[in-house]
Amino acid sequence: MSKQIDVTRVAAYGLVTRSDEILLCRISERFPAKTGCWTLPGGGINFREDPVDAMIREVQEETGLIVESSGLAGVNANSVDTDDVRYHGIQVLYHARVLGGELTNELDGTTDLCQWWRVGNLGEIDLVDLVEYGVGLAFTD
């Protein structure tokens, strides 16, 4: 019997919003269990990378937009156990303001499409849990 390994992944995400819309990215075929689900733009923090810098880099890689942080929105954690891995994800979310760039899709990446979605229409698509958490942070009075 093989022993489970413990994996912790820390990632940073941008809550990029305008009016009643949020920018989301569709997960590519590189992740078969989540292919076609929508998530926030963001991803893993590199060794010794500041989380804010990671969010800015990841948003630009996945969407083509240049953003800046307008503050910490929240921190989410999740865990999943398989036969081989005990996974613990820590997700740091930042409010993000668009400074420039042009909305473009990531090529050969973890996402394959980015799109603005009206919050009222999110029930029409498959979302990862992180989006629901982020929407609650971004659209509260």
JOHUTA-V220421 format. One record per backbone hydrogen bond with DSSP energy under -1.0 kcal/mol. CO is the residue of the C=O (numbers start at 1). NH is the residue of the N-H. Records with the same first field share a line. If there is no record, write none. Layout:
CO=NH ; NH
//
This chain:
5=86
7=88
9=90
10=45
11=92
12=43
13=94
14=16
15=96
16=23
18=21
20=119
21=18
22=117
24=115
25=39
26=112
27=36
28=31
31=34 ; 35
34=37
37=27
38=128
39=25
41=14
43=12
46=49
50=54
51=55
52=56
53=57
54=58
55=59
56=60
57=61
58=62
59=63
60=64
63=104
64=102
66=99 ; 100
68=97
71=95
74=93
76=91
78=89
80=87
84=5
85=82
86=7
87=80
88=9
89=78
90=11
91=76
92=13
93=73 ; 74
94=15
95=70
97=68
100=66
110=28
113=26
115=24
117=22
118=121
119=122
121=124
122=125
126=38
128=131
129=133
130=134
131=135
132=136
133=137
134=138
135=139
//
